[in-house]
Amino acid sequence: LVLVPMLLSPLIGVLGAWGLTRLIRWLAAARPYGRTTRQFRLLETVAAAATALGHGLQDAQKTMGVMVLALA
């Protein structure tokens, strides 16, 4: 009973990451390169700051809340 989620969760994670990567690449393909690069650089900085904040707080629920707000 424990083995099924243990085997399926990495597969679901890989497929989800692959799908999101394909979606982001498709959405960014039609945009100007310079503008897209600047936006991704800003978003990467925000994500790194949120991750650092989460590690500093050492509270997983707050970290996930920050990530969900960043995605919204």
C-alpha positions in Angstrom: 0.0 0.0 0.0 2.9 2.4 0.7 4.9 1.3 -2.4 2.3 2.5 -4.9 2.6 6.2 -4.0 6.3 5.8 -3.6 6.7 4.6 -7.1 4.0 6.8 -8.7 5.0 10.2 -7.2 8.3 10.5 -8.9 6.7 9.6 -12.2 3.9 12.1 -11.8 6.5 14.8 -10.7 8.6 14.2 -13.8 5.6 14.2 -16.2 4.2 17.4 -14.5 7.6 19.2 -14.8 7.9 18.1 -18.4 4.4 19.4 -19.2 5.0 22.7 -17.4 8.3 23.2 -19.2 6.7 22.5 -22.6 3.9 24.9 -21.8 6.2 27.7 -20.7 8.4 27.2 -23.8 5.4 27.3 -26.0 4.1 30.5 -24.3 7.5 32.2 -24.5 8.3 31.2 -28.1 6.3 34.0 -29.7 7.6 36.7 -27.4 10.7 38.9 -28.0 13.8 37.3 -26.6 15.1 40.3 -24.6 11.8 40.9 -22.9 11.3 37.3 -22.1 14.8 37.0 -20.7 14.3 40.0 -18.4 11.0 38.6 -17.1 12.4 35.2 -16.4 15.4 36.8 -14.6 13.0 38.7 -12.4 10.9 35.7 -11.7 14.0 33.6 -10.9 15.0 36.2 -8.4 11.6 36.2 -6.8 11.6 32.4 -6.6 15.0 32.3 -5.1 14.0 34.9 -2.5 10.9 33.0 -1.6 12.9 29.8 -1.3 15.4 31.5 1.0 12.6 32.9 3.1 11.1 29.5 3.4 14.3 27.9 4.5 14.9 30.7 7.0 11.5 30.3 8.5 11.8 26.5 8.5 8.1 26.1 8.1 6.9 24.1 5.1 3.4 25.4 5.1 4.5 29.0 4.9 6.9 28.1 2.1 4.2 26.4 0.1 1.9 29.4 0.6 4.5 31.8 -0.8 5.0 29.5 -3.8 1.3 29.3 -4.4 1.0 33.1 -4.2 3.9 33.4 -6.6 2.2 31.1 -9.1 -1.1 32.9 -8.8 
